Amino acid sequence: MPKLPLPPITGEEEARIQAGIAQDPDAPEMTDGQAAQMRPAAEVLPPVLYAALTRAVGPQAPRQRSRDGSSWVCPW
């Protein structure tokens, strides 16, 4: 099924969405100070843990294009 384009969000809808995000106590937005303190995982994690989290998991399932060419699918 083809994806239908979404209508653009109006300024009023965007303001309502942003207000809802700001009111969520479980997901506060990151401050500029917090963002400035961030460091790459490779610098802060023990090497063994970083390697375990970033290694390849094994061969990927072969993939092919769907009949209409719009997406990739697993052949089985």
N, CA, C and O of each residue as an XYZ file, in Angstrom:
304
protein
N       0.850     -1.170      0.000
C       0.000      0.000      0.000
C       0.898      1.237      0.000
O       1.790      1.352      0.840
N       0.674      2.145     -0.919
C       1.516      3.345     -0.968
C       1.250      4.262      0.212
O       0.133      4.342      0.722
N       2.289      4.943      0.628
C       2.140      5.891      1.731
C       1.475      7.158      1.220
O       1.839      7.682      0.167
N       0.513      7.636      1.963
C      -0.158      8.870      1.595
C       0.585     10.047      2.204
O       1.036      9.963      3.346
N       0.722     11.130      1.476
C       1.403     12.295      2.045
C       0.579     12.903      3.174
O      -0.647     12.981      3.091
N       1.259     13.325      4.214
C       0.574     13.954      5.342
C       0.384     15.437      5.061
O       1.250     16.078      4.467
N      -0.746     15.978      5.487
C      -0.928     17.417      5.301
C       0.026     18.170      6.225
O       0.380     17.657      7.287
N       0.443     19.360      5.849
C       1.353     20.122      6.710
C       0.685     20.491      8.032
O      -0.527     20.697      8.095
N       1.489     20.570      9.076
C       0.990     20.945     10.402
C       0.867     22.463     10.451
O       1.770     23.189     10.035
N      -0.252     22.922     10.960
C      -0.447     24.370     11.083
C       0.334     24.891     12.283
O       0.750     24.114     13.142
N       0.528     26.187     12.342
C       1.214     26.801     13.476
C       0.491     26.539     14.782
O       1.124     26.347     15.820
N      -0.838     26.530     14.734
C      -1.636     26.259     15.940
C      -1.428     24.825     16.415
O      -1.283     24.584     17.613
N      -1.411     23.869     15.482
C      -1.178     22.474     15.850
C       0.230     22.293     16.422
O       0.416     21.580     17.408
N       1.202     22.929     15.809
C       2.585     22.838     16.291
C       2.706     23.396     17.700
O       3.394     22.814     18.539
N       2.048     24.515     17.969
C       2.083     25.117     19.308
C       1.452     24.178     20.329
O       1.961     24.042     21.441
N       0.351     23.530     19.963
C      -0.317     22.593     20.869
C       0.581     21.380     21.144
O       0.661     20.911     22.279
N       1.249     20.881     20.116
C       2.161     19.743     20.281
C       3.320     20.121     21.198
O       3.656     19.367     22.111
N       3.935     21.278     20.964
C       5.067     21.721     21.777
C       4.658     21.959     23.226
O       5.433     21.678     24.140
N       3.443     22.475     23.446
C       2.955     22.686     24.816
C       2.793     21.347     25.526
O       3.121     21.225     26.706
N       2.290     20.348     24.817
C       2.145     19.017     25.404
C       3.486     18.404     25.757
O       3.628     17.763     26.798
N       4.464     18.599     24.899
C       5.814     18.090     25.172
C       6.392     18.764     26.411
O       6.980     18.100     27.265
N       6.228     20.074     26.510
C       6.782     20.828     27.643
C       6.142     20.424     28.966
O       6.780     20.534     30.012
N       4.894     19.959     28.941
C       4.188     19.600     30.174
C       4.455     18.171     30.619
O       4.010     17.785     31.700
N       5.160     17.375     29.837
C       5.395     15.973     30.175
C       6.523     15.874     31.203
O       7.681     16.108     30.858
N       6.209     15.529     32.473
C       7.250     15.472     33.509
C       8.204     14.284     33.338
O       9.297     14.283     33.903
N       7.799     13.281     32.567
C       8.641     12.100     32.391
C       9.661     12.248     31.269
O      10.534     11.394     31.110
N       9.559     13.312     30.497
C      10.480     13.498     29.374
C      10.885     14.960     29.244
O      10.509     15.623     28.277
N      11.654     15.475     30.215
C      12.069     16.881     30.117
C      13.021     17.076     28.939
O      13.791     16.180     28.593
N      12.957     18.248     28.336
C      13.854     18.548     27.228
C      15.264     18.790     27.752
O      15.452     19.315     28.849
N      16.244     18.401     26.957
C      17.642     18.586     27.324
C      17.996     20.073     27.247
O      17.620     20.768     26.303
N      18.717     20.537     28.247
C      19.153     21.936     28.237
C      20.415     22.068     27.387
O      21.055     21.069     27.058
N      20.765     23.290     27.038
C      21.996     23.523     26.282
C      23.216     23.084     27.085
O      24.180     22.567     26.519
N      23.178     23.288     28.404
C      24.285     22.868     29.261
C      24.459     21.358     29.265
O      25.582     20.857     29.216
N      23.339     20.629     29.323
C      23.413     19.170     29.281
C      23.957     18.693     27.939
O      24.769     17.769     27.888
N      23.514     19.316     26.861
C      23.989     18.925     25.533
C      25.489     19.174     25.400
O      26.194     18.389     24.766
N      25.975     20.253     25.991
C      27.400     20.579     25.914
C      28.258     19.563     26.665
O      29.429     19.381     26.333
N      27.690     18.901     27.671
C      28.437     17.925     28.467
C      28.479     16.540     27.823
O      29.228     15.677     28.281
N      27.701     16.313     26.782
C      27.644     14.987     26.163
C      28.974     14.639     25.509
O      29.653     15.498     24.945
N      29.336     13.343     25.598
C      30.565     12.848     24.988
C      30.240     11.572     24.226
O      29.248     10.914     24.539
N      31.039     11.206     23.242
C      30.797      9.980     22.485
C      30.876      8.749     23.387
O      31.658      8.714     24.337
N      30.064      7.748     23.082
C      30.041      6.519     23.873
C      31.420      5.876     23.941
O      31.786      5.314     24.973
N      32.184      5.950     22.867
C      33.519      5.338     22.853
C      34.437      5.956     23.900
O      35.385      5.309     24.346
N      34.172      7.195     24.300
C      35.006      7.861     25.303
C      34.592      7.533     26.733
O      35.422      7.618     27.638
N      33.342      7.163     26.962
C      32.871      7.000     28.339
C      32.590      5.557     28.740
O      32.555      5.257     29.933
N      32.392      4.667     27.794
C      32.115      3.270     28.131
C      33.402      2.466     28.188
O      34.364      2.786     27.489
N      33.432      1.417     29.020
C      34.582      0.518     28.995
C      34.706     -0.091     27.592
O      33.691     -0.372     26.955
N      35.931     -0.296     27.105
C      36.119     -0.804     25.741
C      35.358     -2.097     25.444
O      34.823     -2.264     24.348
N      35.306     -3.007     26.411
C      34.612     -4.277     26.181
C      33.115     -4.040     25.973
O      32.510     -4.639     25.084
N      32.522     -3.179     26.779
C      31.098     -2.887     26.641
C      30.817     -2.171     25.326
O      29.854     -2.501     24.634
N      31.646     -1.198     24.979
C      31.457     -0.475     23.721
C      31.531     -1.434     22.538
O      30.716     -1.354     21.618
N      32.507     -2.343     22.560
C      32.648     -3.311     21.473
C      31.430     -4.223     21.389
O      30.958     -4.532     20.295
N      30.920     -4.657     22.546
C      29.750     -5.537     22.542
C      28.512     -4.827     22.003
O      27.678     -5.448     21.344
N      28.391     -3.546     22.276
C      27.218     -2.800     21.830
C      27.290     -2.396     20.364
O      26.256     -2.134     19.749
N      28.475     -2.341     19.799
C      28.617     -1.840     18.436
C      29.022     -2.898     17.423
O      29.097     -2.601     16.231
N      29.282     -4.114     17.858
C      29.714     -5.130     16.897
C      28.549     -5.565     16.011
O      27.380     -5.393     16.356
N      28.897     -6.118     14.892
C      27.872     -6.643     13.983
C      27.244     -7.877     14.615
O      27.931     -8.651     15.282
N      25.985     -8.059     14.417
C      25.260     -9.157     15.045
C      25.335    -10.421     14.208
O      24.913    -11.480     14.673
N      25.839    -10.352     13.031
C      25.920    -11.519     12.167
C      25.392    -11.166     10.796
O      25.050    -10.016     10.521
N      25.330    -12.163      9.942
C      24.879    -11.869      8.586
C      23.425    -11.395      8.580
O      22.576    -11.926      9.296
N      23.175    -10.420      7.782
C      21.817     -9.905      7.651
C      21.020    -10.825      6.733
O      21.576    -11.470      5.845
N      19.730    -10.876      6.958
C      18.869    -11.651      6.077
C      18.917    -11.033      4.682
O      18.908     -9.810      4.541
N      18.968    -11.874      3.656
C      18.967    -11.299      2.309
C      17.684    -10.516      2.086
O      16.614    -10.910      2.551
N      17.797     -9.425      1.383
C      16.628     -8.583      1.163
C      16.448     -8.348     -0.329
O      17.404     -8.394     -1.104
N      15.234     -8.102     -0.703
C      14.953     -7.770     -2.093
C      13.878     -6.698     -2.135
O      13.206     -6.434     -1.139
N      13.728     -6.095     -3.283
C      12.728     -5.049     -3.444
C      11.334     -5.665     -3.512
O      11.161     -6.774     -4.017
N      10.334     -4.934     -2.996
C       8.950     -5.379     -3.120
C       8.544     -5.323     -4.589
O       9.245     -4.723     -5.405
N       7.422     -5.941     -4.927
C       7.002     -6.005     -6.330
C       6.852     -4.632     -6.965
O       7.194     -4.439     -8.132
N       6.341     -3.680     -6.193
C       6.166     -2.344     -6.771
C       7.428     -1.496     -6.647
O       7.455     -0.360     -7.122
N       8.488     -2.039     -6.008
C       9.752     -1.334     -5.908
C       9.800     -0.250     -4.854
O      10.772      0.503     -4.789
N       8.761     -0.154     -4.016
C       8.703      0.945     -3.058
C       9.455      0.679     -1.764
O       9.765      1.620     -1.033
N       9.762     -0.600     -1.457
C      10.426     -0.884     -0.190
C      11.224     -2.177     -0.290
O      11.126     -2.916     -1.269
N      12.027     -2.433      0.762
C      12.802     -3.665      0.846
C      12.029     -4.669      1.675
O      11.390     -4.303      2.663
N      12.082     -5.944      1.278
C      11.378     -6.992      2.008
C      12.295     -8.194      2.181
O      13.215     -8.406      1.391
N      12.037     -8.975      3.215
C      12.753    -10.226      3.420
C      12.112    -11.258      2.490
O      10.884    -11.334      2.442
N      12.887    -12.057      1.751
C      12.300    -12.953      0.759
C      11.553    -14.145      1.335
O      10.927    -14.878      0.569
N      11.583    -14.376      2.622
C      10.819    -15.497      3.172
C       9.847    -15.085      4.209
O       9.136    -15.926      4.758
